[in-house]
Amino acid sequence: MLFEHAPTGMLVLDDQGAIQFVNHAAAELLNWSAQQLIGEQLGVPTSGDQPAELEIHRGNGEMGIAELRTKNIQWKTKLLFLITFHDVTERKKAIRTIRHQALHDRLTNLPNRLQMQERLKEALDRASLEVSHLAVLFIDLDKFKDVNDTLGHAAGDKLLRLISGRLSNSLRSSDLVARMGGDEFAVVLEGIKDRQAVSAVAEKLRKNVSEPTTIDGESIFPACTIGISFFPDDGEDVQTLLMRADTAMYQGKESGRNRSQSFSIAEEEDKSRRFRLDQALSNAWQDGGFFVVYQPLITLPDQRLYGAEALLRCRLPEFGLVSPEEFIPLLEDNGLIHEVGEWVFREVAQLLSANGQQANMLDRVWVNVSAKQLFGDKLIESLDRLIDESRLDPHRVGIELTESCVAGDIDHTRKIVRELSERGFLIAMDDFGTGFSSLSYLHQLDFDVVKVDKSFVQRLSKSSEARQLVRAILAMGHTLNLSVLAEGVETEEQIGLLIEDGFDFAQGYLFSRPVPSDDIQLATKDAPLRAECFNASCYS
Amino acid sequence: MNYVLTLYIAGYTTRSQRAVENLKQILNDQTATDYELDIIDVLERPDVAEEKKILTTPTVIKKQPPPEQRVIGDFSDREKVLFGLNLQS
């Protein structure tokens, strides 16, 4: 009775493996009746003392997995086998499901980052043995956030599923596609011939991903940027290859998205330098690594000192003197530009208050303001604070804007420029002619001065066309009641031509390189200014 | 005398591969003469499995020499395999 109703499946076999007894649980588990089972040859169990797993084939055709234990029994003179077994099918299935979930992305059912790393490792081992090539592609959807933000996350999820299908369908079944997270996917191409072949696959992927589609009635034009790293040239381990494909992808994004881009070591070194520089700049801001130098501006035709342009400089222990072209964009990216920018105004205010009593005082000092500062909401606020504290006299300060400041929302720019003008600041358009150079900006915004870029000035004596162009800019500036300044004047010949044409101001190495604040105060208005007037160290 | 055996497995899983390895090792070590070993995947040939009433896999049936005998499990216990198939060393 105990045997019959035990919850565990139990069988008794004779020494030839034929079933002699079977309990209710065993019959149920095997899906045969006890009568059908008795006398059947199951077979002599051959597993050791440890429980063994085997497949059971049920009467209804289904298959399961059972864990089986065997015990030898001596009954009278006969050897019998007592088999007990548990159905572990569901447990096995659950383990399989958990393993699947651990290795797959739930939304797209693609392999996830973990599986990608494991399988890339295996693929690298194979490629090393076979001395073959392999490529890792890092794929990021362009502007995916816009889809989520405008159509909602459900639509975003639909798009991700669609894209994962497109990626899988564009590749061989032996290629691996994984979702790395968010809108990032990665692909591993094994046995690929060369970089050219990889680029061809990447282009195919990009094209297929970019097919327009409709989600929830809205037309969507997906696009992606693909970064490529190549084994063994770009790296020999999982982390390096993934990281470099990722780096290449970011390079592609910076070059304008919707493209595929191979990893370049030069670009990575550049990225690494930018990263270290970024850290060093933050430290420099704490440690006083920034300083301001001043380049004199002179009036024409008398060539006397009029004022100066304040120029931000930075010296870092690890890098030495760093060019503003390199560090200003980094300050804009990390947001320090606002604090550093305000500090420049404070430095200028200090110079002007110290300089205020001198006979040869600077009429006006000009400060460069970047687009990030101009549109950052804090500029007017911090200038007002300086004015309120009586530190800054707006009537002795000018603000130079580059063309990137005016290329965006012109109405917004006009509003800020007007607010600055109302406070007494003069406004100059810097480096005119190098960027977007829309003449209409000069007309629409209340500029006071236009600074003609040095590239025009330097061509002046070389071609008559250049001189005609410079004259046209000058005439236009004067028509709009702007003062016109020539940047980058280096020779007596150039200044002669500029005076002849009627320029109002000039600036350049002929008169002086940028100099420290102590030196600018030594400049005199008594005679035409020349570089020889300054003996102190200069900063280009 | 030649031994003729058939091994029934369900798919080429780690479990069935281990069983094949164990069995071949025993056969190589213990049989003085040649043996024939057929391997049948019951997932591919369910008709054969049904005909032979294979209740569990892996199962080995020794057809020759008679009598027909069966063993089941992972064949990890050499003595039981030799006993169950009546193989003489």
Interface residues (C-beta under 8 A of the other chain):
Chain A: Q16 G17 L30 W32 E40 Q41 L42 G43 V44 P45 T46 S47 G48 Q50 A52 E53 L54 E55 I56 H57 G61 M63 A66 L68 T70
Chain B: A10 R15 V42 P46 A49 K53 I54 L55 T56 T57 P58 T59 V60 I61 Q69 R70 V71 I72 G73 D74 F75 S76 D77 K80 V81 F83 G84 L85
